């Protein structure tokens, strides 16, 4: 498969559910068709953290991919999160995603590494096995520095040099590492597309990247497309204005007690934009505290992110 061009915004949309907790395919059509119609949106990345992908059965995962593929009507590719822990089962997960229509895979680290770390060479083996099994173009996912699943620079460079790896989603959330490692990766792997996933640190990272792969993109795609363009133009003043405009939303969605609450908040923001009717999530996610919906809706209005329906 040909690697997609992600030099722009790649939203990571939520997975809508009915009030009874089933996947809401009609709402996927509304969400996906809206995002796919916006100039500068280069792909949709589904079944990640924002998409509650690990809370779905394999059949549901395939159906979600199929629905998002249908929703964009061939305008942009749909990329699937590959999250299962074992290498072989992750390769089979990627195979199912490709069959459902995914045009690339975002490869998560094995979850056990989050606590215990990884053996030297194991991440490289994971990417190699998935690509050999599927032929899917793959995105390297750099996890936060505070986890044991973050890849050191040597590992990042080795993964990026492997067949099939065409992009990096970098969420290291350590600006010292970002400022020192990204220039090296740029120099050593010039063809690698570098995408920030720092939803809460977009301004700092926007001047070093080809694009952004963020859950934030599913609620505020229009200003984020403008911010990416400002970053590429090295127009700090414009990027700062967009950042400041969005700060009330950033605060109410991402500056919460747990980053996982951001997924719930994204759904409330999509209610405010008229895309979703309610913010139903799956356990272990829980509803936000009373009043959070009104707080998020107010922040969306302050950022001039009104209803699109």
C-alpha positions in Angstrom: 0.0 0.0 0.0 1.1 3.6 -0.7 1.8 5.6 2.4 -0.6 8.5 2.9 0.4 12.2 3.0 -0.4 13.4 6.5 1.2 16.9 6.2 -1.8 18.7 7.8 -4.3 17.8 10.4 -5.3 14.2 11.2 -8.1 14.2 13.8 -8.4 11.2 16.1 -12.2 11.1 16.4 -14.2 9.6 19.2 -16.4 6.5 18.8 -20.0 7.6 19.3 -22.3 5.3 21.2 -26.0 5.1 21.5 -27.5 5.8 24.9 -27.7 2.0 25.3 -23.9 1.7 24.8 -23.8 0.3 21.3 -21.7 1.7 18.5 -23.7 4.5 16.9 -23.0 4.1 13.2 -25.3 7.0 12.2 -23.4 9.4 14.4 -20.1 8.1 12.9 -21.5 9.1 9.5 -22.2 12.6 10.7 -18.8 13.0 12.4 -16.7 11.4 9.7 -18.4 13.2 6.8 -18.0 16.6 8.5 -14.3 16.1 9.3 -13.7 14.7 5.8 -15.2 17.8 4.2 -12.7 20.2 5.8 -9.8 21.4 3.7 -6.5 20.5 5.4 -7.8 17.4 7.1 -5.6 14.6 5.7 -6.9 11.5 7.5 -9.0 10.2 10.3 -7.2 8.1 12.9 -9.7 5.8 14.7 -9.7 3.3 17.5 -7.1 5.1 19.6 -7.4 6.5 23.1 -9.9 9.2 22.0 -11.8 6.5 20.1 -12.1 4.1 23.1 -10.6 1.5 20.7 -9.5 -1.0 23.4 -13.0 -1.0 24.8 -14.4 -2.5 21.6 -14.7 -6.2 20.5 -12.8 -7.2 17.3 -16.0 -7.2 15.4 -16.9 -3.8 16.7 -13.5 -2.4 15.8 -13.8 -3.7 12.2 -17.3 -2.2 12.0 -16.1 1.2 13.2 -13.4 1.3 10.6 -15.9 0.4 7.9 -18.3 3.1 9.0 -15.6 5.8 9.1 -14.3 4.6 5.6 -17.9 5.0 4.3 -18.3 8.4 6.0 -15.4 10.0 4.2 -16.3 8.5 0.8 -12.8 8.1 -0.4 -11.8 11.7 0.2 -9.1 10.8 2.8 -7.7 7.6 4.3 -8.8 6.1 7.6 -6.0 4.9 9.8 -6.5 2.4 12.6 -4.9 2.1 16.0 -3.2 -1.2 16.5 -3.2 -1.8 20.3 -3.1 -5.5 21.2 -0.2 -6.4 23.5 1.4 -9.5 21.8 3.2 -9.1 18.6 1.4 -11.9 16.7 -2.1 -10.8 17.9 -1.3 -7.2 17.0 -0.3 -8.3 13.5 -3.7 -10.1 13.2 -5.5 -7.0 14.5 -3.7 -5.0 11.8 -4.8 -7.6 9.2 -8.4 -7.2 10.3 -8.1 -3.4 10.1 -6.7 -3.6 6.5 -9.5 -5.9 5.5 -12.0 -3.4 6.9 -10.5 -0.6 4.8 -7.8 1.0 6.9 -5.1 2.7 4.8 -2.4 2.6 7.5 -1.9 1.6 11.1 -0.8 3.5 14.2 1.2 1.0 16.2 0.9 1.4 20.0 3.6 0.0 22.3 2.8 -3.3 24.0 0.9 -2.2 27.1 3.1 -4.1 29.5 6.0 -1.9 28.5 4.1 1.1 30.1 5.1 -0.2 33.6 8.0 -2.6 33.0 9.8 -1.2 29.9 10.9 -3.1 26.8 13.8 -5.4 25.9 16.2 -4.0 23.4 15.0 -4.7 19.9 11.4 -5.7 20.9 9.7 -2.6 19.5 11.6 -3.0 16.2 10.3 -6.6 16.0 6.8 -5.5 16.6 6.8 -3.1 13.7 8.5 -5.6 11.5 6.1 -8.4 12.1 3.0 -6.2 11.6 4.3 -4.8 8.3 5.4 -8.2 7.0 1.9 -9.7 7.9 -0.2 -6.9 6.4 1.8 -4.5 4.1 0.1 -1.6 5.9 2.0 1.6 6.1 2.8 2.2 9.8 3.1 5.2 12.1 5.6 5.1 14.9 4.0 6.1 18.2 6.3 7.8 20.7 4.7 7.6 24.2 5.2 10.2 27.0 8.5 10.4 28.7 7.0 9.6 32.1 6.1 6.1 30.9 8.5 3.1 30.5 7.1 2.6 27.0 8.8 5.8 25.6 11.4 4.9 23.0 14.9 6.2 23.3 16.4 8.1 20.4 18.3 5.0 19.0 15.0 3.0 19.0 13.1 5.7 17.3 15.7 6.0 14.6 15.8 2.2 14.1 12.0 1.9 13.9 11.8 4.8 11.5 14.4 3.1 9.2 12.3 -0.1 8.8 10.2 -0.9 5.7 6.7 0.4 6.0 7.2 3.1 8.7 6.4 6.4 7.1 5.5 8.7 10.0 5.8 9.4 13.7 3.1 10.4 16.1 5.2 12.1 18.9 3.7 12.7 22.3 6.8 12.6 24.4 5.5 15.5 26.6 9.1 16.4 27.7 10.1 19.6 25.9 13.8 19.0 26.6 13.6 15.7 24.7 11.4 17.2 22.0 13.8 20.1 21.4 16.9 17.9 21.3 15.6 14.7 19.6 13.3 16.1 16.8 16.2 17.9 15.0 18.2 14.6 15.0 15.3 12.6 13.7 14.7 15.2 11.0 18.4 15.0 10.0 18.7 11.3 10.1 15.3 10.3 8.7 14.3 13.2 6.4 11.5 11.3 4.7 9.7 10.5 8.0 6.5 12.6 8.4 6.6 14.0 12.0 3.2 14.7 13.6 2.7 16.2 17.1 0.1 14.7 19.3 0.6 17.2 22.2 -3.0 18.3 22.4 -2.2 20.6 25.4 1.2 21.7 24.1 0.4 22.5 20.5 2.0 25.9 20.3 5.4 24.7 21.4 5.5 21.8 19.0 3.8 23.3 16.0 7.0 24.8 14.4 8.8 21.5 14.1 6.3 19.2 12.5 4.6 18.2 9.2 1.2 18.1 10.9 -0.8 17.1 14.0 -2.5 13.8 14.9 -4.7 14.8 17.8 -8.0 14.1 19.4 -8.4 17.9 19.6 -8.8 17.8 15.8 -12.2 16.2 16.0 -13.7 19.2 17.9 -11.7 22.1 16.5 -10.5 21.1 13.1 -10.8 24.6 11.5 -8.5 26.6 13.8 -6.0 23.7 14.1 -5.6 23.6 10.3 -4.8 27.3 10.5 -2.4 26.8 13.4 -0.5 24.1 11.4 -0.2 26.4 8.4 1.0 29.2 10.7 3.6 26.9 12.2 4.9 25.9 8.8 5.1 29.6 7.8 7.0 30.3 11.1 4.3 32.8 11.9 4.5 32.8 15.7 2.1 35.7 16.2 -0.7 34.0 14.2 -0.1 30.6 15.9 -0.2 32.4 19.3 -3.5 34.1 18.5 -5.0 30.7 17.6 -3.6 29.1 20.7 -5.0 31.9 22.9 -8.4 31.7 21.2 -8.5 27.9 22.0 -7.1 28.1 25.5 -10.5 28.0 27.2 -11.2 24.8 25.3 -7.8 23.4 26.0 -8.3 24.0 29.7 -11.8 22.5 29.9 -11.0 19.4 27.8 -7.3 18.6 28.6 -6.4 20.3 31.9 -8.5 17.9 33.9 -7.7 15.5 36.8 -7.1 12.6 34.5 -6.1 12.8 30.8 -8.6 10.0 30.2 -11.3 12.5 31.1 -10.4 14.3 27.9 -12.2 11.6 25.9 -15.4 12.3 27.8 -14.9 16.0 27.4 -14.4 15.6 23.6 -17.8 14.1 23.4 -19.4 17.0 25.3 -17.6 19.4 22.9 -19.1 17.5 19.9 -22.5 17.9 21.5 -21.8 21.6 21.7 -21.0 21.6 18.0 -24.2 19.7 17.1 -22.5 16.6 15.9 -23.4 14.3 18.8 -26.6 14.2 20.7 -25.1 13.0 24.0 -21.7 12.1 25.5 -22.1 8.4 26.3 -18.9 6.5 27.0 -17.9 3.0 27.9 -16.6 1.7 31.1 -13.9 2.2 32.6 -14.6 5.8 31.5 -17.2 7.5 33.6 -19.3 10.6 33.1 -17.8 13.9 34.1 -18.9 15.8 37.2 -22.3 17.6 37.0 -21.9 21.0 35.3 -18.9 19.9 33.2 -21.1 19.8 30.0 -22.1 23.5 30.5 -18.5 24.5 31.2 -17.3 22.8 28.0 -20.1 24.3 26.0 -19.3 27.8 27.3 -15.6 27.3 26.4 -16.5 26.3 22.9 -18.6 29.4 22.5 -15.7 31.6 23.8 -13.5 30.0 21.2 -16.1 30.8 18.5 -16.6 27.1 17.8 -20.3 27.0 17.2 -22.8 24.4 16.0 -22.1 23.0 12.5 -25.5 21.3 12.2 
